[in-house]
Amino acid sequence: MLASSSSASVPQCYIDNDWICGRYWSDYRPDLVHATTQHIWLTVISVVIGFAVALPLALAARRYHRLEALIVGATTIIYTIPSLALFSLLLPFTGLSETTVVIGLALYSLTILVRNILAGLRSVPEDVQESAIGLGYGQARLLLRVELPLALAGDHGRRQGRDRLDGRPGHRGLDRLLRWPRQPAPARRRQPVQGADLRRQRALRGARGAARPAPGHHPTPRHAVGPHPDEDCLMFGDALSYLFDGSHWSGPTGIGTFLVQQLLLTVTSLLVALVLGLPLALWLGHLGRGGFLAVNVSNVGRAVPVFAVLLVLSLGPIGADKFGPYGRAGLATLIALILFALPPIITNAYVGIREVDDDVLEAAKGMGMSGTKVFREVELPLAMAVIANGVRIALVQVWATATIAALVAGPGLGRIITAGFANHRTYQVVAGALLVGVGALLLEGLAVLGERTLDPMRRARRA
């Protein structure tokens, strides 16, 4: 009787493990509301902190061109570190708290924020800046009253400011602030290109609240940073020792095998994403129609966590069965990575084609070129740098994200990180993160060399 009564009180959807269970939402509503509120709070505070850090970095990169490569490169390196590894590196300093999550998410946001703020500031028309300077604007006032509003509003805000002044369409000016003579024609609309790919340290000790203790009562530890040097100071040394141990590279569960699996997942996902997304984006960019929908639909995919997609696919009809050389849950991992690689490829290819100057296209058509010839000999060469940049971004992102396959018992370097967590070996987690980070830098370097080699405009300038 007890067994039958207890089973009768359990909803059938719990027993059948249904994908959608209405009873679950009602039974766990307080927990779901709390988790959602906490998720929103972590997102907002992380973006706010990330923006507060990214803005001065972008300003420094714009003012000092030599720092741009350093700043952009540093944020890219941070972006390639797997989240599990990054959080584990922060644990000795921040502990198991919301601070660990906020710092990690803020660091990840720097890559996108720095690049887009820098692109927005550089997109402010020079004639607007010159007019503001002519009106006596200083550097600080120019930044706060002109450049930042236009960079944040984008091209739409700049056009509104120009057209609304005195109610005269086409009169170029900043709404209620600046006026300057009529220009021949407004510039083509420029759309922001996705960006390709700082260490926050805490004090080693807090402020002393009492007088210094008498000597001899508290002996100085062997290392000045604290009583646990084996966990904090020697962590990176142990990680390097782990990597340089030849026995860890051989065998079916060795680093060499995981490295090959990571490369295979990355290359396959990138190639499939190129085949699916690149022709569509180029065609839409050439026609000049449907690009807004294609770009925004692809970018919506970035809002969906890759791990959630992987989990749904591996638990759903795709399953977690072994898929050839890609290992367990290989097909689900490939689909998730392909969806993740499409946004930068589609966006950069479409924007690159649309950014070709109208005068150049009209001149090519005036020479009798057909639409296909214009695309092949004019639009594609001029857009190649932007297209290659999108491919490079997708390559680095897919390489870094492929580590999540290990969370569903899949292949790749993520297996090293998850094994380190399971066995409480922090040095092994750090070793896995180093492998992923160094691999991302090597792949980005190779992609940059390939981009410079294949760019026809670069070759033409050299000639």
Buried (B, 14 or more C-beta within 10 A) or exposed (E): EEEEEEEEEEBEBEEEEEEEBEEBEEEEEEEEEEEEEEEEEBEEBBBEBBBEBBBEBBBBBBEEEEEBEEBBEBBBBBBBBBBBBBBBBBBBBBEEEEEBBBBBBBBBBBBBBBBBBBBBBEBBBEBBBEBBEEBEBEEEEBBEBBBBBBBEBBBEBBBEBBBBBEEEEEBBBBBEBBEBEEEEEBEEEBBBBBBBBEEEEEEEEEEEEEEEEEEEEEEEEEEEEEEEBEBBBBBBEBBBEBBEEEEBBEEEEBBEBBBBBBBBBBBBBBEBBBEBBBEBBBBBBBEEEEBEEBBEEBBEBBEEEBBEBBBBBBBEEBBBEBBEEBBBBBBBBBBBBBBBBBBBBBBBBBBBBBBBEEEEBEEBBEEEBEEEEBBEEBBBBBBBBBBBBBBBBBBBBBBBBBBBBBBBBBBBBBBBBBBBBEEEBBBBBBBBBBBBBEBBBEBBEEBBEBBEEEBEEBEEEEE
